[in-house]
């Protein structure tokens, strides 16, 4: 008799995908072109809403947007690895500075966390990087790098621990 597969992880895959899509939504900007991260309109509020569902803290100040915070909830810090923290820092930086629309999300970095090097040196990303011949290929590369970073920052184990802690389905606690 065949064992049934455990499909419960689909919820986490879907939640990560929603979070990634929200990162790419257009944001309202001020006169200097900085994103208004605290805007509460329906479009702009997706990242803060989903951050909470993902076990992340999100808060900041429009006047000091570079000091805005997107990090793992402090109450869950015992379950956060350095790779998770570093990957989320890369996502946060790209989000705060509008780097998702650039053709090279890593432009301007003098150094990056080791997890980024690990991702980029994988066979998949090496072949994807070599095929970046046009704007669509650059966007695909950026999107997939962000997806890999979010996967590292918010692994199934983190969501599973959050679910056990809350006693219910984590994604439905908001």
C-alpha positions as CSV (number, residue, x, y, z in Angstrom):
1,X,0.0,0.0,0.0
2,X,1.3,3.4,-1.0
3,X,1.8,6.0,1.8
4,X,0.0,9.3,1.3
5,X,2.2,12.3,0.5
6,X,2.4,15.2,3.0
7,X,0.9,18.1,1.1
8,X,0.9,20.5,4.2
9,X,4.0,22.3,2.9
10,X,2.1,23.7,0.0
11,X,0.7,26.3,2.3
12,X,4.3,27.6,2.9
13,X,5.1,27.6,-0.8
14,X,2.0,29.6,-1.5
15,X,2.7,32.1,1.4
16,X,6.3,32.6,0.2
17,X,5.0,33.2,-3.4
18,X,2.5,35.8,-2.1
19,X,5.2,37.6,-0.2
20,X,7.5,37.6,-3.2
21,X,4.7,39.0,-5.5
22,X,4.0,41.7,-2.9
23,X,7.7,42.8,-3.0
24,X,7.3,43.5,-6.7
25,X,4.1,45.6,-6.4
26,X,4.6,49.3,-7.3
27,X,4.9,51.6,-4.3
28,X,3.9,55.2,-3.9
29,X,6.9,57.5,-3.7
30,X,7.7,60.9,-2.3
31,X,9.1,63.8,-4.4
32,X,12.6,62.3,-4.2
33,X,11.5,58.9,-5.6
34,X,11.8,57.1,-2.3
35,X,9.2,54.4,-1.6
36,X,6.6,55.2,1.0
37,X,6.9,52.0,3.0
38,X,4.2,53.1,5.5
39,X,1.5,53.9,3.0
40,X,-1.6,52.0,4.0
41,X,-3.3,51.9,0.6
42,X,-4.4,48.5,-0.6
43,X,-1.4,48.0,-2.9
44,X,1.3,49.3,-0.6
45,X,0.1,47.5,2.5
46,X,0.6,44.0,1.1
47,X,4.2,43.6,2.3
48,X,3.5,44.6,5.9
49,X,0.4,42.4,6.0
50,X,2.2,39.4,4.6
51,X,5.3,40.0,6.7
52,X,3.2,39.5,9.8
53,X,1.8,36.2,8.3
54,X,5.3,35.1,7.5
55,X,6.6,35.6,11.1
56,X,8.4,38.9,10.3
57,X,8.3,42.3,11.9
58,X,7.9,45.2,9.6
59,X,7.9,48.8,10.7
60,X,9.6,52.1,9.9
61,X,9.5,55.8,9.4
62,X,8.8,57.4,6.0
63,X,11.3,60.2,6.8
64,X,14.0,57.7,7.6
65,X,13.0,54.9,5.3
66,X,16.5,53.4,5.2
67,X,16.0,52.6,9.0
68,X,12.8,50.7,8.3
69,X,12.8,47.1,9.7
70,X,12.0,43.9,8.0
71,X,13.3,41.1,10.2
72,X,12.3,37.8,11.8
73,X,10.1,38.3,14.9
74,X,12.2,38.7,18.0
75,X,10.1,36.1,19.8
76,X,11.2,33.6,17.2
77,X,14.9,34.5,17.2
78,X,16.0,31.2,18.6
79,X,14.9,29.5,15.4
80,X,16.7,31.9,13.0
81,X,20.0,31.0,11.5
82,X,22.7,33.3,10.2
83,X,21.8,32.3,6.6
84,X,18.1,33.1,7.2
85,X,19.1,36.5,8.7
86,X,21.5,37.3,5.9
87,X,19.0,36.3,3.1
88,X,16.3,38.5,4.7
89,X,18.7,41.4,4.9
90,X,19.4,41.1,1.2
91,X,15.6,41.1,0.5
92,X,15.0,44.0,2.8
93,X,17.8,46.1,1.2
94,X,16.5,45.4,-2.3
95,X,12.9,46.2,-1.2
96,X,13.9,49.5,0.5
97,X,16.0,50.8,-2.3
98,X,13.7,49.6,-5.2
99,X,16.3,47.2,-6.6
100,X,13.8,44.6,-7.9
101,X,13.3,46.6,-11.1
102,X,17.0,46.9,-11.9
103,X,18.7,44.7,-14.3
104,X,21.2,43.6,-11.7
105,X,20.0,43.3,-8.2
106,X,23.5,42.9,-6.8
107,X,24.8,46.1,-8.4
108,X,26.4,48.4,-5.8
109,X,27.3,45.8,-3.3
110,X,31.0,45.7,-2.2
111,X,30.4,42.3,-0.6
112,X,27.4,40.0,-0.1
113,X,26.7,37.3,2.5
114,X,28.1,33.9,1.9
115,X,24.6,32.4,1.3
116,X,24.3,34.6,-1.9
117,X,27.6,33.2,-3.2
118,X,26.4,29.7,-2.4
119,X,23.2,30.4,-4.4
120,X,24.9,32.0,-7.3
121,X,27.6,29.3,-7.6
122,X,24.9,26.5,-7.8
123,X,24.6,24.8,-11.2
124,X,21.2,26.2,-11.7
125,X,22.1,29.9,-11.2
126,X,25.4,29.5,-13.0
127,X,23.6,28.4,-16.2
128,X,20.8,30.9,-15.6
129,X,23.4,33.7,-15.3
130,X,25.1,32.7,-18.5
131,X,21.8,32.9,-20.4
132,X,21.1,36.6,-19.4
133,X,21.2,38.0,-22.9
134,X,18.3,40.4,-22.8
135,X,16.1,42.4,-20.4
136,X,13.7,39.6,-19.8
137,X,16.5,37.2,-18.9
138,X,17.9,39.8,-16.4
139,X,14.4,40.1,-14.8
140,X,14.0,36.4,-14.6
141,X,17.4,36.0,-13.0
142,X,16.6,38.8,-10.4
143,X,13.2,37.2,-9.7
144,X,14.6,33.8,-9.2
145,X,17.4,35.1,-7.0
146,X,14.8,36.9,-4.8
147,X,12.8,33.6,-4.7
148,X,15.9,31.7,-3.6
149,X,16.7,34.3,-0.9
150,X,13.1,34.2,0.4
151,X,13.3,30.4,0.5
152,X,16.4,30.6,2.6
153,X,15.0,33.5,4.8
154,X,11.7,31.7,5.4
155,X,12.3,27.9,5.2
156,X,9.6,25.3,5.9
157,X,11.1,24.6,9.2
158,X,10.6,28.2,10.3
159,X,6.9,28.1,9.3
160,X,6.4,24.7,10.9
161,X,7.8,26.0,14.1
162,X,5.5,29.0,14.0
163,X,2.6,26.8,13.3
164,X,3.4,24.5,16.3
165,X,3.9,27.6,18.5
166,X,0.6,29.1,17.6
167,X,-1.4,25.9,17.7
168,X,-3.1,26.6,14.4
169,X,-2.3,27.2,10.8
170,X,0.2,30.1,10.8
171,X,-1.0,31.6,7.6
172,X,-4.5,32.0,9.0
173,X,-3.5,33.7,12.2
174,X,-3.7,37.2,10.8
